[in-house]
Amino acid sequence: MRLAQHMAVASERVRATAIEATEFPELSRAYQVMGVPKVVINDRVQFEGAVPEQDFLGAVLQAVAPA
Amino acid sequence: MNAMAILTERDRTAVRKEFEKLTGPVKLVVFSQELVAGDLCRQNEQLVREVATLSDKLTVEVLNPAIDRERAEPYRVDQVPAIAVEGARAYGIRFYGIPSGYEFSNLIDSIIVASTGEPALSEETKASLQALAEDVDIKVFSTPT
């Protein structure tokens, strides 16, 4: 999932962390990682699998939208 | 020829070719903590050093979060081994764990985009991201295969 890193370069607001799930079982459990890639944005929006750029952006915007 | 090298000659040739796209300097900051995950941290550090030999635009800094606290703190890295990829600014790109397989290509791609500062995103996406009024933290979990 390279979109996250490219988004981090595009905006000072965005931080992207790629996590090797098997090396961090506790973290993976905490975020209920069942399948990969799994994306979690602001601990609020999550999805599994590769998605097109537009959908990824949609998830980012959803994560910062007022509740 | 280093018998203990992690990267094969084929890997090195492929990465050198990719690194022809590099334009600006990139710093790879490695976070290692012997007491927490000694073997993994040593392997991670070795991998990053091997990658850094493939372009003169790359530099490596190694930090121990428990010792180099002041230097490490701004990165907000709470796991080891970890890598931060920095270009013209601190882009907030982090890798937790040894980047192998898919994550290795992701690391190489991140080094290139940090170097050029030109994300492969549509103008619409870039405009939306630049208009963000809040911080966004993206975590991507993956496995080597």
Backbone of each chain as ProteinMPNN parsed JSONL, in Angstrom:
{"seq_chain_A": "MRLAQHMAVASERVRATAIEATEFPELSRAYQVMGVPKVVINDRVQFEGAVPEQDFLGAVLQAVAPA", "coords_chain_A": {"N_chain_A": [[0.863, -1.201, 0.0], [1.213, 1.712, -1.187], [0.136, 4.196, -1.356], [-0.251, 5.536, 1.067], [2.315, 6.44, 1.927], [2.934, 8.171, -0.142], [0.96, 10.034, 0.229], [1.801, 11.104, 2.621], [4.013, 12.52, 1.808], [2.79, 14.375, 0.25], [1.378, 16.01, 2.003], [1.867, 17.944, 4.935], [0.333, 17.321, 7.051], [-0.112, 14.646, 7.077], [0.843, 11.461, 8.262], [2.505, 8.447, 7.804], [2.62, 5.087, 8.617], [4.105, 2.063, 8.03], [3.483, -1.141, 8.936], [4.912, -4.149, 9.898], [3.085, -6.798, 10.24], [3.418, -9.421, 11.324], [5.653, -9.185, 12.937], [4.83, -7.61, 14.977], [2.807, -8.694, 16.909], [1.157, -7.946, 19.101], [0.37, -5.316, 18.588], [-0.938, -5.777, 16.196], [-3.018, -7.391, 17.085], [-4.323, -5.56, 18.732], [-5.325, -3.831, 16.856], [-6.989, -5.468, 15.535], [-6.149, -6.999, 13.25], [-6.924, -8.996, 10.667], [-6.802, -9.651, 7.973], [-4.496, -8.721, 5.366], [-3.419, -6.119, 3.054], [-4.105, -4.059, 5.912], [-5.664, -1.083, 6.676], [-5.592, 1.622, 8.908], [-6.956, 4.589, 9.929], [-6.369, 7.428, 11.78], [-7.121, 5.95, 14.035], [-9.795, 5.462, 13.652], [-11.136, 5.144, 11.205], [-11.255, 2.283, 9.199], [-10.066, -0.178, 6.849], [-9.807, -3.134, 4.783], [-7.584, -4.574, 2.403], [-6.445, -3.722, -0.945], [-7.175, -0.551, -2.275], [-8.534, 1.789, -4.705], [-7.005, 5.009, -5.392], [-8.863, 7.179, -5.059], [-10.778, 6.098, -3.301], [-9.215, 5.625, -1.093], [-8.483, 8.196, -0.401], [-11.033, 9.107, 0.219], [-11.496, 7.688, 2.578], [-9.581, 8.851, 4.214], [-10.576, 11.462, 4.394], [-12.974, 10.943, 5.6], [-12.076, 10.153, 8.063], [-11.313, 12.504, 9.262], [-13.551, 13.935, 9.342], [-16.249, 15.68, 11.002], [-17.766, 14.048, 13.784]], "CA_chain_A": [[0.0, 0.0, 0.0], [2.15, 2.833, -1.281], [-0.572, 5.475, -1.346], [-0.082, 6.204, 2.36], [3.595, 7.154, 1.945], [2.855, 9.288, -1.093], [0.119, 11.049, 0.875], [2.627, 11.755, 3.649], [4.88, 13.481, 1.128], [1.923, 15.415, -0.309], [0.831, 16.91, 3.027], [2.525, 17.949, 6.246], [-0.633, 16.8, 8.024], [-0.229, 13.185, 6.993], [1.923, 10.619, 8.744], [2.213, 7.091, 7.333], [3.444, 4.052, 9.233], [3.942, 0.719, 7.481], [3.759, -2.048, 10.052], [5.075, -5.565, 9.602], [2.12, -7.362, 11.192], [3.89, -10.619, 12.036], [6.66, -8.816, 13.937], [4.188, -6.872, 16.07], [1.522, -9.376, 17.143], [0.295, -7.221, 20.041], [-0.191, -4.177, 17.863], [-1.869, -6.337, 15.216], [-4.213, -7.801, 17.832], [-5.005, -4.356, 19.198], [-6.043, -3.241, 15.714], [-7.781, -6.557, 14.953], [-5.704, -7.279, 11.888], [-7.247, -10.364, 10.246], [-6.261, -9.773, 6.632], [-3.608, -7.6, 5.006], [-3.111, -4.987, 3.927], [-5.185, -3.43, 6.665], [-5.374, 0.337, 6.862], [-6.315, 2.246, 10.011], [-6.702, 6.018, 9.857], [-6.71, 8.126, 13.03], [-7.773, 4.977, 14.917], [-11.209, 5.758, 13.544], [-11.642, 4.548, 9.968], [-10.392, 1.176, 8.812], [-10.505, -1.056, 5.765], [-8.857, -4.178, 4.395], [-7.395, -4.785, 0.966], [-5.986, -2.587, -1.749], [-8.28, 0.236, -2.834], [-8.066, 2.865, -5.591], [-6.625, 6.281, -4.752], [-10.04, 7.965, -4.669], [-11.399, 5.498, -2.127], [-8.283, 5.827, 0.022], [-8.668, 9.606, -0.021], [-12.345, 9.178, 0.864], [-11.333, 7.181, 3.944], [-8.831, 9.885, 4.944], [-11.477, 12.594, 4.648], [-13.961, 10.447, 6.566], [-11.407, 10.07, 9.363], [-11.196, 13.842, 9.868], [-14.873, 14.586, 9.303], [-16.874, 15.76, 12.323], [-18.545, 12.833, 14.096]], "C_chain_A": [[0.887, 1.235, 0.0], [1.467, 4.182, -1.206], [-0.303, 6.245, -0.062], [1.204, 7.027, 2.399], [3.576, 8.353, 0.991], [2.005, 10.419, -0.51], [0.907, 11.814, 1.936], [3.548, 12.803, 3.023], [4.049, 14.661, 0.61], [1.447, 16.424, 0.741], [1.57, 16.807, 4.352], [1.622, 17.385, 7.327], [-0.62, 15.283, 8.116], [1.04, 12.463, 7.428], [1.548, 9.185, 8.358], [3.16, 6.085, 7.956], [3.105, 2.695, 8.629], [4.366, -0.263, 8.559], [3.803, -3.501, 9.584], [4.259, -6.332, 10.641], [2.669, -8.547, 11.998], [4.934, -10.302, 13.104], [6.057, -8.092, 15.143], [2.809, -7.455, 16.37], [0.59, -8.609, 18.092], [-0.417, -6.062, 19.376], [-1.251, -4.673, 16.865], [-3.158, -6.803, 15.887], [-5.027, -6.591, 18.245], [-5.828, -3.719, 18.075], [-6.83, -4.29, 14.934], [-7.444, -6.824, 13.493], [-5.977, -8.755, 11.573], [-6.667, -10.626, 8.862], [-5.386, -8.576, 6.346], [-3.741, -7.301, 3.515], [-4.345, -4.505, 4.688], [-4.766, -2.003, 6.965], [-6.23, 0.89, 7.988], [-5.953, 3.727, 10.013], [-7.247, 6.722, 11.099], [-7.448, 7.232, 14.028], [-9.296, 5.045, 14.797], [-11.857, 5.119, 12.32], [-10.704, 3.425, 9.585], [-10.962, 0.414, 7.634], [-9.4, -2.046, 5.448], [-8.772, -4.253, 2.881], [-6.973, -3.526, 0.251], [-7.199, -1.864, -2.327], [-7.709, 1.305, -3.763], [-7.816, 4.153, -4.803], [-7.829, 7.083, -4.235], [-10.702, 7.441, -3.404], [-10.531, 5.697, -0.888], [-8.429, 7.263, 0.531], [-9.996, 9.78, 0.71], [-12.26, 8.743, 2.321], [-10.59, 8.198, 4.81], [-9.772, 11.032, 5.328], [-12.55, 12.208, 5.674], [-13.368, 10.443, 7.973], [-11.266, 11.437, 10.041], [-12.526, 14.589, 9.863], [-15.46, 14.644, 10.71], [-17.755, 14.531, 12.561], [-20.036, 13.075, 13.925]], "O_chain_A": [[1.266, 1.74, 1.057], [2.127, 5.204, -1.015], [-0.145, 7.465, -0.089], [1.196, 8.173, 2.848], [4.133, 9.409, 1.289], [2.286, 11.599, -0.723], [0.709, 13.014, 2.127], [3.828, 13.839, 3.627], [4.531, 15.792, 0.539], [1.146, 17.569, 0.404], [1.862, 15.71, 4.828], [2.094, 17.012, 8.402], [-1.063, 14.707, 9.109], [2.149, 12.808, 7.02], [0.41, 8.761, 8.559], [4.378, 6.219, 7.833], [1.965, 2.237, 8.705], [5.498, -0.209, 9.039], [2.867, -4.007, 8.965], [4.691, -6.495, 11.782], [2.419, -8.661, 13.198], [5.089, -11.055, 14.065], [6.692, -7.974, 16.191], [1.783, -6.819, 16.129], [-0.627, -8.621, 17.907], [-1.615, -5.845, 19.558], [-2.313, -4.069, 16.713], [-4.249, -6.638, 15.341], [-6.253, -6.58, 18.129], [-6.888, -3.142, 18.317], [-7.281, -4.038, 13.817], [-8.317, -6.87, 12.626], [-5.344, -9.646, 12.138], [-6.108, -11.692, 8.607], [-5.507, -7.538, 6.996], [-4.154, -8.188, 2.768], [-5.466, -4.539, 4.182], [-3.66, -1.749, 7.442], [-7.44, 0.665, 8.03], [-4.776, 4.08, 10.089], [-8.431, 6.621, 11.419], [-8.301, 7.707, 14.777], [-10.006, 4.718, 15.748], [-12.979, 4.617, 12.388], [-9.485, 3.588, 9.638], [-12.176, 0.36, 7.438], [-8.234, -1.843, 5.785], [-9.753, -4.028, 2.173], [-7.118, -2.416, 0.762], [-8.136, -2.498, -2.81], [-6.546, 1.688, -3.634], [-8.342, 4.351, -3.708], [-7.811, 7.597, -3.117], [-11.133, 8.212, -2.546], [-11.035, 5.907, 0.216], [-8.491, 7.507, 1.736], [-10.078, 10.509, 1.699], [-12.876, 9.353, 3.194], [-10.918, 8.388, 5.981], [-9.751, 11.506, 6.464], [-12.973, 13.022, 6.495], [-14.068, 10.698, 8.953], [-11.116, 11.512, 11.261], [-12.614, 15.728, 10.322], [-15.201, 13.759, 11.526], [-18.409, 14.04, 11.641], [-20.838, 12.167, 14.144]]}, "seq_chain_B": "MNAMAILTERDRTAVRKEFEKLTGPVKLVVFSQELVAGDLCRQNEQLVREVATLSDKLTVEVLNPAIDRERAEPYRVDQVPAIAVEGARAYGIRFYGIPSGYEFSNLIDSIIVASTGEPALSEETKASLQALAEDVDIKVFSTPT", "coords_chain_B": {"N_chain_B": [[33.027, -9.244, -1.588], [30.483, -9.753, 0.595], [29.739, -12.304, 2.646], [27.742, -12.388, 4.482], [25.779, -10.717, 3.654], [22.51, -9.264, 3.372], [21.026, -8.425, 1.183], [20.798, -9.685, -2.101], [22.975, -9.939, -5.002], [21.428, -9.534, -7.172], [19.222, -8.158, -6.078], [20.543, -5.803, -5.347], [21.348, -4.783, -7.817], [18.859, -4.277, -8.988], [17.783, -2.37, -7.218], [19.662, -0.319, -7.39], [19.169, 0.522, -9.97], [16.542, 1.502, -9.677], [17.138, 3.603, -7.992], [18.22, 5.444, -9.665], [16.348, 7.305, -10.086], [16.465, 9.064, -8.003], [16.638, 12.37, -6.708], [17.022, 14.364, -4.717], [18.678, 14.566, -1.444], [18.261, 11.894, 0.975], [17.489, 10.944, 4.25], [17.843, 8.124, 6.248], [16.528, 7.177, 9.163], [17.273, 5.05, 11.677], [15.773, 3.111, 14.163], [16.807, 1.507, 16.928], [16.914, -0.903, 19.497], [18.654, -2.67, 21.503], [18.037, -4.184, 23.842], [15.348, -4.664, 23.647], [14.66, -5.89, 21.174], [16.976, -7.366, 19.997], [18.157, -9.061, 17.855], [16.416, -8.61, 15.66], [16.631, -5.834, 15.438], [19.33, -5.531, 14.792], [19.429, -6.842, 12.312], [17.704, -5.21, 10.861], [19.045, -2.762, 10.896], [21.344, -3.478, 9.505], [20.243, -4.077, 7.011], [19.282, -1.545, 6.216], [21.686, -0.145, 6.084], [22.933, -1.526, 3.999], [21.23, -0.888, 1.879], [21.67, 1.849, 1.804], [24.209, 2.006, 0.756], [23.822, 1.923, -1.892], [23.311, 4.295, -3.132], [24.703, 7.55, -3.38], [23.181, 9.527, -2.397], [21.982, 8.869, -0.096], [21.826, 8.826, 3.46], [22.509, 7.511, 6.746], [21.22, 7.361, 10.008], [21.491, 6.187, 13.276], [19.4, 5.603, 15.997], [18.906, 5.055, 19.451], [16.034, 4.733, 21.11], [15.829, 4.659, 23.886], [18.159, 5.703, 24.821], [19.111, 7.858, 23.166], [17.239, 9.929, 23.75], [16.285, 12.629, 23.429], [16.815, 13.178, 20.734], [15.343, 11.184, 19.521], [12.699, 11.48, 20.35], [10.979, 13.452, 18.922], [10.224, 11.959, 16.703], [8.249, 10.257, 17.444], [8.231, 7.438, 17.585], [7.198, 4.351, 18.579], [7.881, 1.712, 18.563], [10.309, -0.88, 18.036], [12.247, -2.907, 15.755], [12.553, 0.145, 13.817], [12.13, 2.481, 11.083], [12.641, 5.743, 9.878], [11.881, 7.779, 7.114], [13.33, 10.444, 5.605], [13.215, 13.413, 3.656], [13.411, 16.379, 1.871], [11.91, 17.491, 3.855], [10.759, 16.377, 7.133], [8.973, 13.831, 6.456], [7.223, 12.18, 7.828], [7.149, 9.483, 7.361], [7.149, 6.158, 8.247], [8.526, 2.954, 9.067], [7.699, 0.053, 10.649], [9.28, -2.712, 11.885], [11.245, -5.192, 10.101], [11.7, -4.317, 6.807], [10.79, -6.501, 4.501], [10.347, -8.474, 1.517], [7.281, -7.539, 0.202], [7.181, -5.174, 1.696], [9.751, -4.298, 1.467], [9.981, -3.379, -1.187], [8.219, -1.336, -0.884], [9.622, 0.308, 0.895], [11.774, 1.097, -0.744], [10.37, 2.475, -2.707], [9.328, 4.506, -1.1], [11.656, 5.862, -0.389], [12.345, 6.908, -2.842], [10.158, 8.64, -3.405], [10.407, 10.372, -1.252], [12.781, 11.529, -1.898], [12.371, 12.821, -4.373], [10.181, 14.363, -3.764], [7.863, 14.363, -5.076], [4.863, 13.173, -5.085], [3.104, 10.36, -6.446], [0.287, 11.069, -7.141], [-3.076, 12.101, -7.913], [-3.928, 15.442, -9.048], [-6.224, 16.341, -7.794], [-6.359, 14.753, -5.481], [-4.002, 15.58, -4.188], [-4.605, 18.273, -3.729], [-6.787, 18.044, -1.968], [-5.516, 16.834, 0.209], [-3.673, 18.769, 0.915], [-5.346, 20.634, 1.898], [-6.141, 19.757, 4.33], [-7.261, 20.174, 7.67], [-6.665, 18.965, 9.951], [-4.493, 16.678, 11.722], [-3.455, 13.629, 10.216], [-3.202, 10.247, 10.798], [-1.929, 7.475, 9.379], [-2.01, 4.048, 9.461], [-0.595, 1.181, 8.086], [-0.976, -2.137, 7.94], [0.892, -4.975, 7.049], [2.107, -8.059, 5.541], [5.09, -10.017, 4.844], [4.722, -11.574, 2.499]], "CA_chain_B": [[31.745, -9.94, -1.423], [30.175, -10.016, 1.991], [28.951, -13.538, 2.725], [26.616, -12.207, 5.387], [24.884, -9.673, 3.141], [21.083, -9.59, 3.304], [20.599, -8.227, -0.2], [21.529, -10.443, -3.112], [23.513, -9.09, -6.055], [20.279, -9.209, -8.023], [18.503, -7.087, -5.364], [21.329, -4.568, -5.411], [21.275, -4.266, -9.184], [17.502, -3.754, -9.202], [17.59, -1.157, -6.417], [20.508, 0.729, -7.992], [18.429, 0.985, -11.153], [15.454, 2.322, -9.143], [17.712, 4.802, -7.372], [18.561, 6.449, -10.685], [15.293, 8.33, -10.02], [16.676, 9.958, -6.852], [17.08, 13.721, -7.063], [17.517, 15.049, -3.522], [19.167, 13.69, -0.373], [17.307, 11.23, 1.87], [18.092, 10.387, 5.464], [17.143, 6.988, 6.837], [16.786, 7.15, 10.599], [16.996, 3.703, 12.166], [15.522, 3.044, 15.601], [17.241, 0.196, 17.404], [17.011, -1.039, 20.948], [19.213, -4.004, 21.723], [17.39, -4.91, 24.932], [13.956, -4.987, 23.312], [14.615, -6.833, 20.05], [18.352, -7.289, 19.519], [18.39, -9.666, 16.542], [15.638, -7.907, 14.638], [17.183, -4.488, 15.273], [20.603, -5.647, 14.074], [19.123, -7.153, 10.907], [17.088, -4.026, 10.254], [20.11, -1.779, 10.724], [22.209, -3.956, 8.425], [19.507, -3.921, 5.749], [19.265, -0.124, 5.859], [23.049, 0.236, 5.675], [23.18, -2.092, 2.661], [20.461, -0.072, 0.929], [22.294, 3.176, 1.726], [25.433, 1.953, -0.063], [23.451, 1.864, -3.302], [23.241, 5.646, -3.691], [25.409, 8.525, -2.543], [22.212, 10.504, -1.884], [21.395, 8.338, 1.133], [22.609, 8.774, 4.694], [21.88, 6.704, 7.788], [21.461, 7.73, 11.406], [20.892, 5.167, 14.139], [19.042, 6.126, 17.308], [18.325, 4.16, 20.448], [15.026, 5.584, 21.766], [16.01, 4.685, 25.338], [19.381, 6.443, 25.137], [19.097, 9.138, 22.443], [15.834, 10.312, 23.943], [15.92, 13.936, 22.856], [16.851, 13.072, 19.275], [14.325, 10.236, 19.059], [11.346, 11.857, 20.792], [10.112, 14.089, 17.919], [9.755, 11.0, 15.7], [7.121, 9.525, 18.029], [8.322, 6.028, 17.213], [7.015, 3.611, 19.827], [8.221, 0.301, 18.372], [11.57, -1.161, 17.348], [12.995, -1.961, 14.931], [11.78, 1.067, 13.009], [12.889, 3.344, 10.169], [11.959, 6.95, 9.394], [12.434, 8.192, 5.827], [13.234, 11.899, 5.53], [13.781, 14.052, 2.472], [13.522, 17.822, 2.05], [11.397, 17.717, 5.206], [10.451, 15.132, 7.834], [7.677, 13.528, 5.86], [6.336, 11.355, 8.659], [7.085, 8.116, 6.834], [7.744, 5.215, 9.2], [8.385, 1.512, 8.87], [7.884, -0.734, 11.871], [9.642, -4.078, 11.511], [12.212, -5.266, 8.996], [10.964, -4.314, 5.541], [11.211, -7.549, 3.567], [9.312, -8.789, 0.538], [6.484, -6.414, -0.267], [7.553, -3.965, 2.43], [11.04, -3.82, 0.974], [9.717, -2.52, -2.356], [7.56, -0.151, -0.341], [10.687, 1.164, 1.429], [12.512, 1.674, -1.873], [9.461, 3.454, -3.299], [9.24, 5.642, -0.167], [12.912, 6.605, -0.503], [12.29, 7.659, -4.093], [9.21, 9.761, -3.31], [10.973, 11.334, -0.296], [13.877, 12.198, -2.589], [11.858, 13.719, -5.419], [9.141, 15.229, -3.219], [6.755, 14.385, -6.033], [4.018, 12.003, -4.913], [2.348, 9.908, -7.614], [-1.13, 11.197, -6.794], [-3.756, 13.033, -8.811], [-3.967, 16.834, -8.571], [-7.374, 16.446, -6.876], [-5.964, 14.151, -4.201], [-3.003, 16.452, -3.553], [-5.292, 19.477, -3.257], [-7.573, 17.668, -0.778], [-4.606, 16.566, 1.317], [-3.058, 20.021, 1.346], [-6.374, 21.437, 2.569], [-6.499, 19.129, 5.612], [-7.147, 21.069, 8.816], [-6.32, 18.138, 11.102], [-3.467, 15.676, 11.452], [-3.953, 12.316, 9.812], [-2.256, 9.175, 11.08], [-2.306, 6.28, 8.614], [-1.246, 2.828, 9.749], [-0.861, 0.12, 7.117], [-0.434, -3.429, 8.367], [1.047, -5.936, 5.964], [2.991, -9.196, 5.809], [6.131, -10.047, 3.809], [4.371, -12.25, 1.242]], "C_chain_B": [[31.535, -10.278, 0.047], [29.235, -11.217, 2.09], [27.702, -13.367, 3.58], [25.613, -11.17, 4.887], [23.433, -10.152, 3.09], [20.6, -9.488, 1.861], [21.442, -9.065, -1.147], [22.055, -9.465, -4.159], [22.382, -8.625, -6.977], [19.442, -8.074, -7.404], [19.232, -5.76, -5.554], [21.263, -3.927, -6.794], [19.922, -3.613, -9.438], [17.304, -2.432, -8.458], [18.433, 0.0, -6.966], [19.809, 1.36, -9.184], [17.292, 1.917, -10.713], [15.987, 3.66, -8.62], [18.226, 5.815, -8.394], [17.535, 7.579, -10.688], [15.52, 9.33, -8.888], [17.19, 11.322, -7.317], [17.681, 14.452, -5.86], [17.952, 14.07, -2.457], [18.04, 13.11, 0.484], [18.067, 10.702, 3.07], [17.215, 9.255, 5.987], [17.512, 6.939, 8.313], [16.329, 5.796, 11.134], [16.825, 3.743, 13.683], [15.804, 1.623, 16.07], [17.318, 0.192, 18.913], [17.382, -2.478, 21.261], [18.413, -4.811, 22.75], [15.966, -5.341, 24.604], [13.878, -6.064, 22.235], [15.968, -6.814, 19.346], [18.563, -7.801, 18.107], [17.683, -8.893, 15.44], [16.216, -6.523, 14.369], [18.501, -4.526, 14.5], [20.372, -5.938, 12.596], [18.578, -5.937, 10.17], [18.156, -2.98, 9.932], [21.032, -2.188, 9.572], [21.543, -3.768, 7.068], [19.545, -2.466, 5.28], [20.653, 0.331, 5.396], [23.373, -0.311, 4.289], [22.454, -1.28, 1.592], [21.171, 1.265, 0.713], [23.574, 3.181, 0.888], [25.112, 2.051, -1.555], [23.22, 3.228, -3.937], [23.97, 6.614, -2.78], [24.469, 9.627, -2.041], [21.631, 10.076, -0.54], [22.353, 8.408, 2.317], [21.812, 8.022, 5.756], [22.225, 7.284, 9.158], [20.79, 6.662, 12.254], [20.628, 5.767, 15.509], [18.532, 5.004, 18.201], [17.341, 5.005, 21.261], [15.207, 5.687, 23.281], [17.219, 5.531, 25.745], [19.381, 7.832, 24.493], [17.709, 9.762, 22.541], [15.435, 11.597, 23.254], [15.875, 13.904, 21.339], [15.673, 12.236, 18.773], [12.898, 10.713, 19.31], [10.462, 12.469, 19.704], [9.569, 13.109, 16.873], [8.529, 10.225, 16.167], [7.077, 8.071, 17.546], [8.215, 5.214, 18.492], [7.26, 2.109, 19.685], [9.627, 0.223, 17.787], [11.525, -2.598, 16.841], [12.054, -1.07, 14.112], [12.714, 1.899, 12.133], [12.029, 4.566, 9.871], [12.664, 7.372, 8.11], [12.223, 9.698, 5.681], [13.873, 12.435, 4.256], [13.966, 15.523, 2.745], [12.89, 18.259, 3.373], [11.144, 16.358, 5.859], [9.053, 14.721, 7.408], [6.729, 12.706, 6.728], [6.156, 9.95, 8.111], [7.841, 7.189, 7.782], [7.535, 3.785, 8.744], [8.641, 0.849, 10.206], [8.135, -2.177, 11.457], [10.603, -4.064, 10.342], [11.457, -5.302, 7.674], [11.513, -5.383, 4.594], [10.052, -7.816, 2.615], [8.602, -7.539, 0.063], [6.919, -5.11, 0.402], [8.904, -3.416, 1.98], [10.826, -2.93, -0.259], [9.037, -1.23, -1.926], [8.603, 0.838, 0.212], [11.438, 1.863, 0.288], [11.666, 2.773, -2.537], [9.347, 4.712, -2.415], [10.5, 6.507, -0.235], [12.87, 7.472, -1.76], [11.345, 8.861, -3.976], [9.702, 10.806, -2.301], [12.086, 12.146, -0.96], [13.372, 13.218, -3.596], [10.872, 14.731, -4.859], [7.94, 15.314, -4.135], [5.904, 13.13, -5.931], [3.253, 11.661, -6.193], [0.861, 9.88, -7.27], [-1.758, 12.199, -7.752], [-3.74, 14.441, -8.21], [-5.086, 17.018, -7.552], [-7.006, 15.908, -5.493], [-4.986, 15.065, -3.467], [-3.666, 17.702, -2.98], [-6.089, 19.173, -1.989], [-6.671, 17.477, 0.426], [-3.976, 17.851, 1.839], [-4.045, 20.912, 2.097], [-6.756, 20.859, 3.931], [-6.281, 20.108, 6.772], [-6.754, 20.303, 10.074], [-5.21, 17.173, 10.717], [-4.11, 14.343, 11.109], [-2.856, 11.286, 10.047], [-2.729, 7.925, 10.35], [-1.397, 5.129, 9.011], [-1.619, 1.796, 8.696], [-0.173, -1.15, 7.59], [-0.281, -4.328, 7.152], [1.948, -7.07, 6.401], [3.962, -9.322, 4.638], [5.674, -10.639, 2.482], [3.198, -11.587, 0.54]], "O_chain_B": [[32.325, -11.002, 0.652], [28.08, -11.15, 1.67], [26.727, -14.103, 3.426], [24.698, -10.788, 5.618], [23.17, -11.319, 2.796], [19.862, -10.347, 1.377], [22.662, -9.14, -1.002], [21.638, -8.308, -4.203], [22.379, -7.503, -7.483], [19.01, -7.156, -8.101], [18.626, -4.738, -5.876], [21.14, -2.71, -6.93], [19.842, -2.534, -10.025], [16.727, -1.489, -9.0], [17.984, 1.146, -7.004], [19.853, 2.574, -9.379], [17.096, 2.984, -11.295], [15.359, 4.705, -8.79], [18.622, 6.921, -8.027], [17.792, 8.664, -11.211], [14.83, 10.348, -8.825], [18.052, 11.418, -8.191], [18.73, 15.086, -5.976], [17.644, 12.881, -2.538], [17.006, 13.746, 0.691], [19.133, 10.1, 2.942], [16.005, 9.411, 6.148], [18.664, 6.69, 8.669], [15.152, 5.445, 11.053], [17.635, 4.337, 14.394], [15.135, 0.671, 15.668], [17.739, 1.171, 19.528], [16.537, -3.373, 21.28], [18.146, -5.994, 22.539], [15.438, -6.272, 25.211], [13.125, -7.029, 22.363], [16.089, -6.304, 18.232], [19.082, -7.082, 17.253], [18.281, -8.564, 14.415], [16.286, -6.084, 13.221], [18.761, -3.666, 13.66], [21.03, -5.36, 11.731], [18.936, -5.667, 9.023], [18.17, -2.394, 8.849], [21.447, -1.353, 8.768], [22.182, -3.357, 6.1], [19.804, -2.185, 4.11], [20.778, 1.094, 4.438], [24.019, 0.368, 3.491], [23.006, -1.019, 0.523], [21.263, 1.754, -0.413], [23.981, 4.222, 0.373], [26.006, 2.238, -2.38], [22.962, 3.32, -5.138], [23.873, 6.519, -1.556], [24.9, 10.548, -1.347], [20.879, 10.825, 0.084], [23.536, 8.092, 2.194], [20.588, 7.914, 5.668], [23.37, 7.647, 9.426], [19.653, 6.274, 11.987], [21.516, 6.367, 16.115], [17.811, 4.114, 17.749], [17.754, 5.888, 22.012], [14.796, 6.671, 23.894], [17.293, 6.015, 26.875], [19.614, 8.842, 25.157], [17.087, 10.08, 21.528], [14.404, 11.67, 22.587], [15.007, 14.523, 20.724], [15.081, 12.537, 17.737], [11.989, 10.377, 18.551], [9.31, 12.062, 19.56], [8.561, 13.395, 16.227], [7.844, 9.603, 15.355], [6.029, 7.556, 17.156], [9.041, 5.361, 19.393], [6.899, 1.327, 20.565], [10.081, 1.154, 17.121], [10.835, -3.431, 17.428], [10.938, -1.456, 13.765], [13.911, 2.01, 12.397], [10.827, 4.441, 9.638], [13.891, 7.33, 8.025], [11.088, 10.173, 5.639], [14.933, 11.972, 3.833], [14.601, 15.898, 3.731], [13.285, 19.274, 3.947], [11.295, 15.316, 5.221], [8.062, 15.216, 7.947], [5.555, 12.557, 6.391], [5.139, 9.302, 8.362], [9.016, 7.405, 8.08], [6.526, 3.444, 8.128], [9.685, 1.063, 10.824], [7.317, -2.791, 10.772], [10.759, -3.045, 9.668], [10.66, -6.211, 7.44], [12.557, -5.2, 3.967], [8.914, -7.428, 2.881], [9.231, -6.597, -0.418], [7.011, -4.07, -0.25], [9.168, -2.219, 2.096], [11.419, -1.856, -0.363], [9.247, -0.172, -2.519], [8.483, 2.048, 0.021], [11.701, 3.064, 0.349], [12.168, 3.844, -2.88], [9.279, 5.832, -2.921], [10.424, 7.733, -0.149], [13.305, 8.623, -1.746], [11.687, 9.967, -4.396], [9.444, 11.997, -2.474], [12.301, 13.31, -0.622], [13.877, 14.339, -3.668], [10.73, 15.828, -5.4], [7.103, 16.207, -4.005], [6.176, 12.136, -6.603], [2.812, 12.548, -6.925], [0.258, 8.816, -7.129], [-1.068, 13.038, -8.331], [-3.559, 14.604, -7.003], [-4.933, 17.75, -6.573], [-7.304, 16.527, -4.472], [-5.127, 15.296, -2.266], [-3.33, 18.14, -1.88], [-6.069, 19.958, -1.041], [-7.004, 17.901, 1.532], [-3.769, 18.011, 3.042], [-3.651, 21.819, 2.83], [-7.61, 21.419, 4.617], [-5.253, 20.782, 6.845], [-6.536, 20.896, 11.13], [-5.008, 16.883, 9.538], [-5.161, 13.981, 11.637], [-1.734, 11.429, 9.562], [-3.79, 7.379, 10.655], [-0.174, 5.222, 8.91], [-2.799, 1.556, 8.436], [1.055, -1.227, 7.634], [-1.189, -4.439, 6.328], [2.493, -7.048, 7.505], [3.698, -8.796, 3.557], [6.186, -10.248, 1.433], [2.784, -12.038, -0.528]]}, "name": "protein", "num_of_chains": 2, "seq": "MRLAQHMAVASERVRATAIEATEFPELSRAYQVMGVPKVVINDRVQFEGAVPEQDFLGAVLQAVAPAMNAMAILTERDRTAVRKEFEKLTGPVKLVVFSQELVAGDLCRQNEQLVREVATLSDKLTVEVLNPAIDRERAEPYRVDQVPAIAVEGARAYGIRFYGIPSGYEFSNLIDSIIVASTGEPALSEETKASLQALAEDVDIKVFSTPT"}
